[in-house]
Amino acid sequence: MLELVEAIAKSLVDDPEAVEVKEIEDNQTIIIELRVAPGDMGKVIGKQGRIAKALRTVVKAAAMKGNMKVVVEIVQ
């Protein structure tokens, strides 16, 4: 899951070196924190949050295959 989020984020931003993805396990939920350069924040979120929503949908679909609950958080 971590690699999926990282690959998608790196393809969206201008500065792929600044992409950081961290996985935190909490009971039955996996939280994936995504950090990007401040200038790339808009590219990851998208207009009205459409790209962020699409990213979360893809991750959720991949997580269903493994019977897991995954939450993607975009942090500054």
Secondary structure in CASP SS format (residue, H / E / C, confidence):
PFRMAT SS
TARGET T0000
AUTHOR 0000-0000-0000
METHOD secondary structure of the structure
MODEL  1
M C 1.00
L H 1.00
E H 1.00
L H 1.00
V H 1.00
E H 1.00
A H 1.00
I H 1.00
A H 1.00
K H 1.00
S H 1.00
L H 1.00
V C 1.00
D C 1.00
D C 1.00
P H 1.00
E H 1.00
A H 1.00
V C 1.00
E E 1.00
V E 1.00
K E 1.00
E E 1.00
I E 1.00
E E 1.00
D E 1.00
N C 1.00
Q C 1.00
T E 1.00
I E 1.00
I E 1.00
I E 1.00
E E 1.00
L E 1.00
R E 1.00
V C 1.00
A C 1.00
P H 1.00
G H 1.00
D H 1.00
M H 1.00
G H 1.00
K H 1.00
V H 1.00
I H 1.00
G C 1.00
K H 1.00
Q H 1.00
G H 1.00
R H 1.00
I H 1.00
A H 1.00
K H 1.00
A H 1.00
L H 1.00
R H 1.00
T H 1.00
V H 1.00
V H 1.00
K H 1.00
A H 1.00
A H 1.00
A H 1.00
M H 1.00
K H 1.00
G C 1.00
N C 1.00
M C 1.00
K E 1.00
V E 1.00
V E 1.00
V E 1.00
E E 1.00
I E 1.00
V E 1.00
Q C 1.00
END
